[in-house]
Amino acid sequence: MPYFVMTCEGVYPSASIGTGPDMNDAPWFLGRSVTPSLPPPLVYTLNPDRLGNIQAMYDDHRFPLMRDDLVAALQAVGVDNLELFDAVIRDPSTGEDHANYKAFNIIGLVAAADMQGSVLMGTSDSTLIDADFEQLAIDEKKAAPFRLFRLAESVSTIIVDQVVKDEVERRGIEGMEFYDPADWSG
């Protein structure tokens, strides 16, 4: 089954998150459970200098957020390795709170990069956690049990299978992008 890199480019112009709750450096990218001690909902504020359309997903290392319709699409096709926390995105320009978001954590890292078929950027010798790929190849046998996961070789990278891609596209969730790993760099 083919796999894809899932990102959210947003709808131009896209708003960015400016601040979020102090999570004591929660390990969002480590594949382990995050247990915030803050009462829900977690409140995030848009950057007042970069307002625009609010994205369906923010996967910043400090502020991983998904809109409820994206969460529903993932769960509908059997994604079961998400840890979710109620969240609100506050728009400082209007004072409006968008309560249809979840802070998310993906449980588990999967070492599914085919390093022989991948091309690393420059002279990087990193092959775990923060590898920079010019082209990525996925070892489908290692990825096969998972619908969605963070790539252990580059933990900021979210990989999904064809079923997830098809469901998100079927639901028309704007701003979501799916890259063939061979065409993706990061």
C-alpha positions in Angstrom: 0.0 0.0 0.0 1.4 3.4 -0.8 2.3 5.9 2.0 2.3 9.7 1.9 3.7 12.6 3.9 0.8 14.4 5.4 1.1 18.2 6.0 -1.3 21.1 6.2 -0.3 24.1 4.0 -3.5 25.8 5.0 -5.7 28.1 2.8 -3.9 31.3 1.8 -3.4 33.5 3.7 -3.0 31.2 6.6 -3.0 32.2 10.3 -0.3 31.1 12.6 -0.3 30.2 16.2 1.4 32.7 18.4 1.2 31.4 21.9 -0.1 28.3 23.6 -0.3 26.9 27.1 2.9 26.2 29.0 3.1 22.4 28.6 6.5 22.1 30.4 8.1 21.1 27.1 5.7 18.1 26.6 7.4 15.5 24.4 4.9 15.8 21.5 7.5 14.4 19.0 8.8 11.5 21.1 6.0 9.0 20.4 5.2 8.7 24.2 2.1 9.6 26.1 1.8 13.3 27.0 0.0 13.9 30.3 -0.5 17.6 30.7 -1.3 18.8 34.2 -3.3 21.8 32.9 -7.1 21.7 33.0 -8.8 21.5 29.6 -9.3 23.2 27.3 -5.8 24.0 26.3 -5.9 27.6 25.0 -3.9 28.7 22.0 -3.8 32.3 20.6 -3.3 33.2 16.9 -0.4 35.4 16.1 -1.8 38.9 15.8 0.9 39.8 13.2 -0.1 36.9 10.9 -3.8 36.6 10.8 -5.7 34.8 8.0 -7.5 31.5 7.6 -7.2 29.1 10.5 -5.7 25.8 9.3 -7.2 22.3 9.8 -3.9 21.2 11.4 -0.9 22.8 13.0 2.0 20.5 13.5 4.5 22.9 15.1 6.7 21.2 17.7 5.1 23.3 20.4 1.5 23.5 19.2 0.2 20.3 17.5 -3.5 20.9 16.8 -6.1 19.3 14.6 -9.6 20.5 13.8 -12.4 18.1 14.9 -13.3 17.2 11.3 -9.8 16.0 10.6 -9.8 14.0 13.8 -13.1 12.4 12.8 -11.8 11.5 9.3 -8.7 9.8 10.9 -10.8 7.9 13.4 -13.3 6.8 10.8 -10.6 4.8 9.0 -9.2 3.2 12.2 -6.4 5.6 13.3 -6.2 4.7 17.0 -2.8 6.0 18.0 -3.8 9.6 18.7 -3.8 11.1 22.2 -6.3 14.0 22.1 -6.8 17.0 24.4 -9.6 19.6 24.2 -8.3 22.8 22.8 -9.4 26.3 21.9 -7.8 28.6 19.3 -8.4 32.3 20.3 -8.5 34.9 17.6 -7.2 38.2 19.1 -8.6 40.3 16.3 -12.2 39.2 16.8 -12.1 37.8 20.4 -13.7 34.6 18.9 -12.8 31.2 20.4 -12.7 28.3 18.0 -13.5 25.3 20.3 -13.5 22.7 17.5 -9.8 21.7 17.9 -7.8 19.1 19.7 -4.2 19.2 20.7 -2.8 15.9 19.4 0.0 13.5 20.2 0.8 10.6 17.9 1.8 7.6 20.0 4.6 5.6 18.6 7.5 6.3 16.3 8.1 4.0 13.4 11.5 3.5 11.8 10.1 3.0 8.3 12.5 5.0 6.1 14.2 2.9 3.5 17.6 4.5 4.0 19.1 2.7 0.9 16.3 4.2 -1.3 16.2 7.6 0.3 18.5 10.6 -0.4 19.7 12.7 2.6 20.3 16.4 2.2 23.8 17.7 2.0 26.3 16.1 4.3 23.9 15.2 7.0 24.9 12.0 8.8 21.8 12.0 11.0 19.6 9.0 10.4 17.4 9.1 13.5 15.1 11.8 14.9 16.1 14.7 12.7 17.3 13.3 9.4 16.9 15.8 6.5 15.6 14.1 3.4 16.0 15.3 -0.2 13.9 12.3 -1.2 12.3 9.8 1.1 11.6 6.2 0.5 9.2 4.2 2.8 9.8 0.6 3.7 6.2 -0.6 3.3 6.8 -3.7 5.3 7.8 -1.7 8.4 4.9 0.8 7.8 2.2 -1.8 7.0 0.6 -2.2 10.5 0.1 1.6 10.8 -2.4 4.0 9.2 -0.7 7.1 10.6 2.7 7.5 12.4 5.6 9.8 13.0 8.7 8.7 11.2 11.4 7.8 13.7 14.2 9.0 11.4 12.5 12.5 11.1 10.0 12.9 14.0 8.4 16.0 12.6 7.2 14.0 9.6 3.7 12.4 9.7 3.2 9.5 7.4 -0.2 8.1 6.4 -1.4 5.3 4.2 -3.6 5.5 1.1 -6.8 4.9 3.1 -6.2 7.9 5.3 -5.3 10.1 2.3 -8.4 9.0 0.5 -10.7 9.7 3.5 -9.4 13.1 4.2 -9.6 14.1 0.5 -13.2 12.6 0.3 -14.2 14.8 3.1 -12.8 17.9 1.4 -10.7 19.1 4.3 -9.1 22.2 2.8 -5.4 22.9 3.1 -4.4 19.3 3.8 -1.6 18.1 1.5 -0.3 14.6 0.8 3.2 14.2 -0.8 4.6 11.2 -2.4 7.7 10.5 -0.3 9.9 10.6 -3.4 8.7 14.1 -4.1 9.0 15.4 -0.6 12.0 17.0 1.1 12.3 18.0 4.7 
